[in-house]
């Protein structure tokens, strides 16, 4: 009888660990379906685990700049967050993290853009530590590939420019100046940054003079814990159940 209880307990433990790891609840999440263009404003927050949105737009004499919820280069069929800088302007959307990104977390976001980008225009995202930029993913009009800057100069990824196609970007800070990322068809494991990366406290998405009628879209912003972390949580919970005193 005791052996049967032990076998059943072990089976429950394995299933609990697998279920806990596969569930991967997010530490932070937000997506465009939580908003309308009227409600996605400065200091809005329709998600959880992030600070308030900080939105800025400067037309700078061009055709206009701003932010909206709707079809964009990230998702032409449904809602996404969209920003546009027009011909001369800049639009940004900044989101602070509730706490600095740790080595047990992965930042994830879907990115996309329309089919045209003016030469010299830029769009992308930058991780900040306080007011200091630490890491940038960017596309520059006239180039063929998206580029990274990890504290030195920009260098190419293997992900080319494609319009109206959602591309998943993930970033994991490993330790000090090591990081891993995925972006569309591009992958970098255990890259060493030109400068140490630490205390990533927020992300800024930007569109600089992308062109008249063009936009940069993004959605499904998340901070996800590692499955191993969740498995350990499941192990401790179920293990505690197995080891609790039994009545004689």
C-alpha positions, 0 to 999 in steps of 0.5 A: 500500500505504501509503495502504491502511495509512493508511485501515485505521489511521484506521478502527481509530482511529475504531472504537476511540474509539467503542468506548471512549466507548460502554463508559463504565466506571465509576470507582465502582459499587455495587448492592444485589445485592452484599448481603443484609440481613445483610451490608449493615452498618456498614463493609461494602463490596460495590462498588468506588471508594467508601469503606465504608458508614456506617449510622445509625438512631435510632427516637427513640420512634417505630415503629422505624428501620433499613436493609435489602436488599429490595423498596422504593419504588425497586424493588418487584420486586427488591433495592435498598437501603432505609432507613426512619425510622418515625414519629419516627426517622431512618435514614441511609446515608453513602458516602464517595468515594475522591477528590473528585468532579471536573468530568470525572465524573458521579454517578448513582443510582436513587432511589424511595419508597413511596406515602405520606409523612407530612406534614413528613417528609423523604427525600433525599440530600446531597453533603458536602465533608468535614463541610459539606453542599454540595447537597441533593435532598429531598422533604418530606411535604405538598409536591408536588415534589422540591426542591433546595438548592444552598447557599441555600434550597430550590426546586422541581424539575419532578419531582413525587412518585410512589410505587413508581417508580424515578427516575434522578438524575445530578449533574455539578459543572462548575466552582466554583459551576456544576452540571448535574443530571437527576432523572426528568422534571426537568433543570437545565443549568449552574445556578449555586449560591447558594454555591460547590460544590467538593471533594464527598467523599461522599453521605448518603442519609436518611429522617426520619420518613417514616411507619410501614411506609414506606421510601426506596429507592436502587440502582446508585450510580455515578461515571461518567467523561465519554465524551470523557475515554475517547475521549481515552484511546482516541485516545492508545492507538490513535494510539500504535499507529499511530505506533510504528516499523515494521521496514524 
